[in-house]
Amino acid sequence: MKALVVGDSCTDVYLYGNCRRLCPDAPVPVFVPLYQKDNKGMAGNVYQNLVSLGIPAVLKTNNNAVVKTRYVEEKTNHMLLRVDSGEERINRMSGLTVGFLKDFTVVVISDYNKGFLHEEDIKFICENHPLVFIDTKKIIGDYCKESSYIKINSEEHRRSFQEINNQSKEWANKKMIVTLGSGGCEFDGKKYPVSQVEIKDTSGAGDTFLAGLVYEYLKREDIYEAMEFANKCATRVVQMKGVNVI
């Protein structure tokens, strides 16, 4: 059993500090750094979660350094600012072959739509591997048609919904697992709720959900049990500060 994770990655940096006064020369808080927490983000977060769950995995991603730095007030967990760098230098994926894909039990596409994957690349993967899970920021279209399942959050689903229905894409509705935040997830017209917990940070929870979904599906080949497990994984990480691995 082996997974291939494909998609754009970054480093998530959380810089925690305190804010006890306002700047005298501008109406902004003075941020005093205390400590820093780093974690692989985006596709890298999916990869790390799969490995943590015990699935051997390979990550195919951008080579350049993309960094998302969040400045967070440590006591309240209030984010003051996020600074992103490196996204303008992401190159399109290359070198993926049918032979390479055959080495993996499952392909997990974590597409943050930063330029690493084009629709044609996703289509190629879906048409040349029997088990593909997709999470994409792109509008869902025929390039996803041969995928196994599509994980999509409620806002992304709303953006894709009209186009899907306008083009009578019944296949899409049957593949989409819609995450609903504190509402759990929905699949094939049925909702799967989660326990209500104190939420500290939702960053990366979708990545954890996707990894948990793939992990449990590989174990049981049952998408319903996989969704229940994925819900539990996401519920666990949102109770912690920053981006966390299950």
WOWOQUI-V229771 format. One record per residue. PSI is psi in whole degrees, -180 to 180 (999 if undefined). OMEGA is omega in whole degrees, 0 to 359 (999 if undefined). D_FIRST is the distance of its C-alpha to the first C-alpha in Angstrom with 1 decimal. Layout:
[[PSI,OMEGA,D_FIRST] [PSI,OMEGA,D_FIRST]]
//
This chain:
[[126,184,0.0] [138,183,3.8] [144,171,7.0] [123,176,10.5] [126,183,13.4] [129,176,16.7] [178,181,20.1] [140,180,23.2] [163,176,23.1] [177,167,26.0] [123,175,27.1] [119,180,28.4] [125,174,31.5] [116,178,33.4] [107,182,36.8] [141,180,38.5] [-172,177,42.2] [156,179,45.4] [104,185,48.0] [-3,179,51.4] [165,176,53.8] [151,177,54.4] [134,182,55.1] [-22,184,58.9] [5,177,58.8] [150,182,56.3] [60,180,55.2] [153,178,51.7] [150,173,50.3] [120,183,50.2] [123,178,46.6] [109,183,46.4] [141,177,42.9] [-50,180,41.7] [165,185,38.1] [143,177,35.0] [125,181,31.4] [148,178,28.8] [147,173,25.2] [137,182,22.9] [169,179,23.6] [-126,180,22.6] [-32,177,19.3] [-33,178,19.2] [-40,175,19.5] [-47,179,16.5] [-49,182,14.4] [-37,178,16.1] [-41,178,15.5] [-45,179,11.8] [-42,179,11.9] [-34,179,14.6] [-9,175,12.7] [13,178,10.1] [117,174,7.2] [133,186,7.1] [156,174,8.9] [138,180,11.7] [122,174,14.9] [113,188,17.3] [-179,180,20.6] [148,181,24.3] [-26,183,25.8] [158,183,29.0] [112,172,29.5] [128,184,29.8] [132,172,31.2] [111,182,32.1] [122,180,34.6] [131,175,35.8] [117,190,39.0] [132,174,39.0] [120,192,41.8] [-41,185,40.4] [-45,184,42.5] [-14,185,42.1] [25,179,38.7] [126,180,40.6] [125,181,39.3] [-34,188,42.2] [145,170,40.7] [130,180,37.6] [120,179,37.8] [143,177,35.2] [150,173,35.2] [-12,184,33.5] [-29,183,32.4] [-9,183,35.1] [10,180,33.4] [126,178,29.9] [157,179,29.5] [145,177,27.6] [147,176,24.1] [164,172,24.3] [11,179,22.5] [125,183,19.6] [163,177,19.3] [-42,179,17.8] [-40,179,16.6] [-42,181,14.8] [-33,183,13.1] [-15,180,11.8] [-6,188,9.5] [145,178,7.2] [-36,183,5.6] [148,172,8.3] [129,180,11.4] [115,180,13.4] [117,178,17.0] [89,189,19.2] [107,178,22.6] [9,174,25.6] [42,178,27.8] [-2,177,29.1] [-14,182,29.0] [-38,180,25.7] [132,171,24.5] [166,180,27.0] [-38,181,26.9] [-33,179,26.6] [-43,179,23.4] [-42,178,21.8] [-43,180,23.1] [-45,180,21.8] [-47,183,18.2] [-35,182,18.6] [-11,185,20.3] [15,174,17.8] [139,185,14.4] [-16,182,14.0] [102,183,12.3] [124,173,14.1] [134,183,15.3] [136,165,18.6] [111,184,20.8] [147,175,23.9] [-6,178,27.4] [159,171,28.7] [131,181,30.6] [134,181,28.3] [-171,184,29.3] [-18,178,28.5] [-17,178,26.1] [-1,193,23.6] [-36,183,24.5] [8,177,21.4] [166,177,19.0] [-51,179,17.2] [150,179,18.6] [115,175,20.9] [129,185,21.3] [139,179,24.9] [171,189,27.5] [-36,179,30.9] [-43,177,32.8] [-37,178,30.5] [-41,178,30.6] [-42,181,34.4] [-34,182,34.6] [-21,191,32.6] [-48,184,34.1] [-45,180,37.4] [-41,179,36.1] [-47,182,33.5] [-36,179,36.3] [-32,182,38.8] [12,176,36.7] [49,181,35.8] [73,180,32.0] [-31,180,31.2] [-34,183,27.6] [-44,180,27.1] [-30,181,28.5] [-13,182,26.0] [-17,191,23.0] [126,172,24.2] [112,187,23.3] [119,177,26.3] [139,188,26.2] [24,181,29.7] [-125,181,29.8] [-8,177,31.6] [0,180,31.6] [-126,179,27.9] [168,181,26.5] [138,179,27.5] [132,176,25.9] [41,176,27.7] [1,181,31.0] [139,179,30.0] [145,179,29.8] [99,188,27.5] [168,177,29.5] [163,175,28.7] [144,178,30.9] [124,182,33.6] [167,174,33.3] [122,182,35.1] [124,178,33.4] [-35,181,33.8] [126,179,31.6] [-4,182,29.5] [127,177,28.3] [-3,182,24.5] [-35,178,24.1] [-36,177,22.9] [-43,179,20.1] [-41,177,19.2] [-47,181,19.5] [-45,180,17.1] [-43,178,14.4] [-39,178,15.1] [-48,181,15.1] [-45,181,11.6] [-52,184,10.3] [-33,178,12.4] [-40,178,11.9] [-34,179,8.2] [-42,192,9.7] [-16,184,12.8] [38,179,12.9] [110,187,16.3] [-27,181,17.5] [-45,175,20.5] [-34,179,18.9] [-40,178,16.5] [-40,178,19.8] [-44,180,21.4] [-42,179,18.8] [-40,176,18.9] [-44,181,22.7] [-39,179,22.7] [-47,180,20.7] [-40,179,23.1] [-36,181,26.0] [-45,186,25.3] [-26,180,25.2] [-11,178,28.3] [-1,181,30.3] [155,178,29.8] [142,174,31.6] [-166,176,30.0] [128,185,26.4] [154,177,24.1] [137,183,20.5] [999,999,19.6]]
//
